[in-house]
Amino acid sequence: QVQLVESGGGLVQPGGSLRLSCAASGIIFSILNMGWYRQAPGKQRELVATVTSVGSTNYADSVKGRFTTSRDNAKNTVYLQMNSLKPEDTAVYYCNAVGYTPTRAFNSWGQGTQVTVSS
């Protein structure tokens, strides 16, 4: 069982910054991709950013130039630095990790952390 625990959400004013963290725990052989998704009220969950084990990144067009994702492979942790936040960034942000334990593949999700951008 691979568990993901997110932290760092909260309330921030427009134009502000937040940094999310997500740590994976359990018996992990390797993590291929880690990433962030978000879901706003009444909307479907959408991709925000992903990062591979070698550091290749992918971003949604709506966050390019404002958000940066990175990971620490030694700590099985992924980060999302969010700058120039806008009210439309308000959502529950979920961490995702895809990889292998010694016995099986896994695709795990965190519990979500609320990000609210409002004055």
C-alpha positions as CSV (number, residue, x, y, z in Angstrom):
1,Q,0.0,0.0,0.0
2,V,1.5,3.3,-1.1
3,Q,0.1,6.4,0.7
4,L,0.4,10.0,-0.4
5,V,0.2,12.8,2.1
6,E,-0.2,16.4,0.9
7,S,0.5,19.6,2.8
8,G,0.7,23.3,2.1
9,G,-2.7,24.4,1.0
10,G,-4.6,27.4,2.4
11,L,-6.0,30.8,1.8
12,V,-4.0,33.3,-0.2
13,Q,-4.7,36.7,-1.9
14,P,-4.6,37.1,-5.7
15,G,-1.1,37.5,-6.9
16,G,0.3,35.5,-3.9
17,S,2.2,32.3,-3.7
18,L,1.8,28.9,-2.1
19,R,3.9,25.8,-2.1
20,L,2.4,22.3,-1.9
21,S,4.3,19.2,-0.9
22,C,3.3,15.5,-1.3
23,A,5.3,12.7,0.3
24,A,4.8,9.0,-0.7
25,S,5.3,6.3,1.9
26,G,5.2,2.5,1.9
27,I,7.3,-0.2,0.4
28,I,8.2,1.5,-2.9
29,F,10.5,0.0,-5.6
30,S,10.3,3.0,-8.0
31,I,8.1,5.9,-8.8
32,L,7.8,6.8,-12.5
33,N,5.5,9.8,-12.6
34,M,4.4,12.2,-9.8
35,G,2.0,15.0,-10.4
36,W,-0.7,17.3,-9.3
37,Y,-4.4,17.5,-10.3
38,R,-7.1,19.9,-9.2
39,Q,-10.9,19.9,-9.0
40,A,-12.9,23.0,-8.6
41,P,-16.6,22.9,-7.4
42,G,-18.8,21.7,-10.2
43,K,-15.9,20.8,-12.5
44,Q,-14.0,17.7,-13.5
45,R,-10.6,16.9,-12.1
46,E,-7.9,18.3,-14.3
47,L,-4.2,17.9,-14.7
48,V,-2.0,20.7,-13.3
49,A,1.5,19.4,-13.7
50,T,3.5,16.2,-13.8
51,V,7.2,15.3,-13.4
52,T,9.0,12.1,-14.4
53,S,11.7,10.3,-12.4
54,V,14.3,12.1,-14.5
55,G,12.8,15.5,-14.1
56,S,10.8,16.0,-17.3
57,T,7.8,18.2,-16.6
58,N,4.4,18.8,-18.2
59,Y,2.0,21.7,-17.4
60,A,-1.5,22.7,-18.1
61,D,-1.6,25.7,-20.3
62,S,-3.5,27.6,-17.6
63,V,-0.6,27.4,-15.2
64,K,2.5,27.6,-17.5
65,G,4.8,30.3,-16.4
66,R,3.2,30.6,-12.9
67,F,3.5,27.1,-11.4
68,T,6.6,24.9,-11.1
69,T,6.7,21.3,-10.1
70,S,9.8,19.4,-8.9
71,R,10.6,16.2,-7.0
72,D,13.1,14.8,-4.6
73,N,13.5,11.2,-5.5
74,A,15.5,10.4,-2.3
75,K,12.5,11.5,-0.3
76,N,9.7,10.3,-2.7
77,T,8.4,13.8,-2.5
78,V,6.9,16.1,-5.1
79,Y,6.4,19.8,-4.8
80,L,4.2,22.4,-6.6
81,Q,5.3,26.0,-6.3
82,M,2.4,28.3,-7.2
83,N,3.1,31.9,-8.0
84,S,0.9,34.7,-9.3
85,L,-2.2,32.9,-8.0
86,K,-5.6,33.8,-9.5
87,P,-9.1,33.2,-8.1
88,E,-9.6,30.6,-10.8
89,D,-6.8,28.5,-9.3
90,T,-9.2,27.9,-6.3
91,A,-9.7,24.1,-6.1
92,V,-8.8,21.0,-4.1
93,Y,-5.4,19.9,-5.3
94,Y,-4.6,16.2,-5.4
95,C,-1.2,14.5,-5.6
96,N,-0.7,11.4,-7.8
97,A,2.0,8.9,-8.0
98,V,2.5,6.0,-10.5
99,G,5.1,3.3,-10.0
100,Y,6.0,-0.1,-8.6
101,T,6.2,-1.9,-5.3
102,P,8.3,-5.0,-5.3
103,T,5.2,-7.0,-6.2
104,R,2.9,-4.8,-8.2
105,A,2.2,-1.6,-10.0
106,F,0.5,1.2,-8.2
107,N,-1.4,4.4,-9.0
108,S,-2.1,6.3,-5.8
109,W,-3.8,9.5,-4.9
110,G,-3.5,11.8,-1.9
111,Q,-6.5,13.0,0.1
112,G,-6.4,16.5,-1.4
113,T,-5.6,19.9,0.0
114,Q,-7.7,23.0,-0.4
115,V,-6.3,26.1,-2.1
116,T,-8.4,29.2,-2.0
117,V,-7.4,32.4,-3.8
118,S,-9.5,35.3,-2.6
119,S,-9.2,38.9,-1.4
